C-alpha cells in the first residue's frame, strides 16, 4: 500500500462530499437561514442535538454560532428525555444532526421539543428518513461515499455535516454585518482577543512623547526635537496645529548628501508631506498591517480633526504579540 496515495484518496473522498453538498444547496438552506435569523432577532436560542460522532459536530457548530454572538447550546437527546429538555423554551430552534436520520433517540426527542414550541430541523444525509419526516424542516447534505474503506465509520458524512453548519453560521454572520470588533467581544482572552481588542490608542506613544515642530522651524530645531523625544521623526504642524508633514531621519540624511551645512535652513522644503498615518480609533492590528505593506517604521496617529495625537513605532509592536 502506498501510504501517501491512500491518504490523498481519503481526502479526495471528503472533498467530494463537500463539493456534492455545495451543489445540492437549494431553497431549503435559505429557509433554515431565515429561521436562524428569526430566532436570533427574537432573542431565543438555537439548540443542537446529535448522537455518536454527531455529538462533536453539533457541539462544534453550536460553539461557532456562540462565537459569533448567536446564543446556542448542545442538548444530549437522551438526557433531553429525562428532564434536560427543560432548557428549551418556546421560540427556540433545534437542529438535529443524524447521518441516517433513523437514530431512535433522535426521533424520540422531536415530540418533546415540539410540545415546548420549539421549531425542529433535521440535518441529515437522507431527506426521507424517519427523523426528516418527524421534524418541521429538513436540511440535507450529500455524501457520494464515506472515506472509511469499510464504508462504516462516519468520515465524509461528518465533514459534510460540519461544513454545512459552518456555512449557515458564516452566511448569517455576513448577512448581519458582524465585524471584527463584535467578534472580539466574544474572544477577549489569548492572542485572538489581544489582536482584535487592542486599538491604536493602546499601543501608540502619546502626544507627550511625540516630537512636534512648527512649519517655520529649522532643521536643527527638528533634530533637537527628534533627539529629545527619542523617536525617528518629527511631526510638522501649521499654526493651527494640523499636520503638514513629517521630517524623519531619512529626510535628514538625504538633505545632508545635498547640502554640507543644512542645520540653519528651514525644515519645510525637506519634509515628507504625505506620510503614512492612522486614525486613533482603529485597531492596533491595522497598524501592523500598514507597517508590513509599506515597510515603514513609524505611523503618525491622527484624531478625527486630523490633529496629531501620537506615534506608533514598529519596534513597539512585537512585544504585544499581534498576529
N, C-alpha and C positions, 0 to 999 in steps of 0.2 A: 504494500500500500504506500502510495506517495502521500505523505502526511500533509504537505502544503497544498497539494491539489485537492485532497479531501476537505481540508479546511475551507478552501475557496469555493468548493461545491456547496458546502453547508451555508456559507454566507450568501451565495448566489440564490439559494432557495429562500432565504429570509428576505432578500431584496425583492425577489419575485412576488412574495406575499404582500409586501408594502406597495409595489407597483400595481398589483392586481387590485388591492384595496383602493388605491388612488383612482384607478379607472372606474371603479364601481360607485364612487361617491355620487349621490343624487340629491333630490329634494328632501330625503329623509334627514340628511346631515343638516340642512338649513333649518328644518323643523326642530331638531334637537337643540341646535344653537339658539333658536328663538325661545325655547323652553328654559334654557340656561339663563338667558338674558332676563326673561320674565321672573324667574326665581330670584336672581340676584337683585333686581330692581325692587322686588317686594321684601328685601332683607330676610329671605329664607335661605335655606342651605341645600347643598347637593349631597346626597347620601350614596356612597359607593359600596356595592356588595360583590363578593366573589368567593369562590371555593377553590381549594387546591392551589395551583400556580397562579390562578387569577386573583388570589388574595393579594399577591405582591403587585400585580398590575393595578388593581383597584386602589391599593394604598398609595402607589406611586402617582397615579393620575389625581387622586384626592390631594396629595401633597403639592402637586403642580398647581392646581386651582387655588389652594390656600396661599401659595407663594405669590399669586397674582391678585390677591385680595378678594377672592371668591370663597365664601365660607363653605367648607366641605368637611365631611367625616367619612371614615370607613366603618361599616357595620357588618359584623360577622352574622351570616344568615341563620346559623344555628342558635347563637346567643339571642338573636332578634326574637326568636320564638319562645324564649324563656325570660322575657322582660325587657331586653335591651331595645326593642322596637320603640319603647317609650321615649327614646331620644328624638324620634321623628315627630314633626308637627304638620298640621295641615298647611299646604302650600309648598312643602319641600318637594324636591325632585330626586328620585332614586334611579341610579344607573346600575343595572345588574349584569355583571360580566360572567358569561358561561360560553365556552367554545362550542359545545354540543347543543346547549340550550335544553338539556334533558336532566340536569342535576336536580334530584328531588328536593334537596334542601333549598335551592334557589326558587324552584317553582312554588314550594310551600310558603315561602316568605312573602310572595306577592300579595295574597289576600290580606295579610296582616298589615301591609303597607297601605293598601288601598282603603282599608277601613278607617285609617287615620287621615285620609285625604291627601295622600302622597301620590304624585304622578310617577308612573313607573316606565322605565325604558330598558328593553332587553338589548344588550350589546353582545352579539353572537355571530358565529360563522354561519349559522342556519336560521334564516328568516322565517322558517315554517315550523320551528321547534315548539315544544310544549311551553317553554318559557316565553318565546316570542308571542304565542297565542294568549298567554295569561297577562302579559304586560299591555300598557296603553299604547306604547310606541316601540318600534324596532330600529336599531342601527346596526347594520351588518358589515362585516369585513370579509375579504376574500383571500383564501389560502389554497393555492393550487396543490401544495404538498407540504407536510411537516419536514423540517430539516432533519429530524430523527430518522436514522436508517431503518428503524423498525416501524416508523410511522405511528409511534405510540406516545413518546414524551412530547408534551406541549413545547414547541420551539418557535416555528414560524408563526403559529397562531397567536402566541402571547406577544411576539414582537409586533404583529399587525394590530392587535388589540390596544397595546400601549401607544403605538404611533397614532392610532385613531383618537385616543384620548388626548394626546398631546396636540393634535390638530384642532380639536374642539377648544382646548384651553388657549392656544396661541391665536386662533382666529378671533376668539372672543376678546382676548387682550388687545388685539389690533383694532377691533371694532369699537372698543371703549376708549381708544386713545390713551391707553395705560402706558405711562412713560417711565424713564429711569428713576426719577425722584419718588414716584409712587412705589415702584418696585423696591426701592431702598428701605421704605418703611417696614417691610416685612423681612428684611435681611440685614438687621443692624449690627450683627456680630461678624467677626472674621474679615478676611480680605475683601470679600464681596461688599459687605456693608461699608468698610472703610473706603473702598473705591467709589461707591455710589453716593455716600453721605457727605464726604468732605467737599467743602466749597472752596473757591479761590481765596476767600477771606480767611479761611482756616489755615492756609499754608503760606500766604504772602507775607513779605516784610512790610510792615505798615508805614504810614507817612513819616513817622518819626525816624525811620531808618532809610528813608528814600532821599537820594541826592537830587535836589530840585534847584534849578538856577533860572534866572530871568533871561529872556532872549537877548538882553543887552550885555550879558556877562562876557568876560574874556575867556580865552582858552585856559589860562592859568587858574581863573576862578572855577572853571568847570573841573579841572584836575584836582583842585583843593577839595571841592565838594565830594567828588568820587572817592578820594582818599579818606576823607573824614568819615564817610558813611560805609566805607569798606565794601563797595559794590562795584559792578562792572560798567556802570553808565550813569549819566546824569540826565534827568528829565528836564527838558527846556520848555518853559511856560511863557505865555504872554502876560501883559499887565493884569488881565482878568483872572489869571491862574490856570487857563486852559492850556493843554499840551500842544506844542507846535512841532515837537520832535524830540530826539534824544541825541546825546553826544556820548559815544562809547569809547572804550579803549581802542577798538579797531579804527574808529574815526580819527583818533589822535595819531595813531601810527601812520595812517595814510597821509595825514597832514604833515607830519614831520618829514616824510620822504619827499614832500614837495617844497617845504619851507624850513630853512635851517633855524629860524628864530620865530616860532609861531605863538609863543606864550602871551604876547601882548595883543594879539589880534582878537577881534570879536569872534565869538564861537558860532554865531548864527549861520554864516555861509557854509559851515562844515558839518552841520548836524544832519542826522538821518530824519527826514521829515515824515515818513510814513512807517514808523517802527511797528513791530508786532505787539499787539495789545490784547487784553482780555477783560471782560466785564466782571466786576466784583461778585456778582451773584451767580456766576457759572460754577459748574462742578470742577473740582481740582483735577479730575481725570482728563478733562478737556484741555487743561494747561499742559498735561503730559503729552497729549496727542499733538498739540501745536509745536511743542519742543521737538518731537520726533519728526514731524513733517517738514519743519522749516530749518532744522539744525541750528537753532539759536540757543543762547544761554540765559536770556532774561526776557520776561514779559511784563510790560507796564500794565498795572491794574487801574482801570478807569471806573468811575461811578457813572450813574445814568446821565449825568450832565457833561460827561467827557473830561472831568477833572481827575488828575492822577491821585490815587489814594494808596498805592502800594506797588510792590515789585515782587514777582515770583522768580526765584533763581532756580535754574535747573538742578544745581547741586543740592538744593534742599529737598527735592522730591524722593530720591532713592530711600532715604530713611523712613519715609512714610509707607513704603512697600506698596505703592499703587501698581495695579496691573491693567 
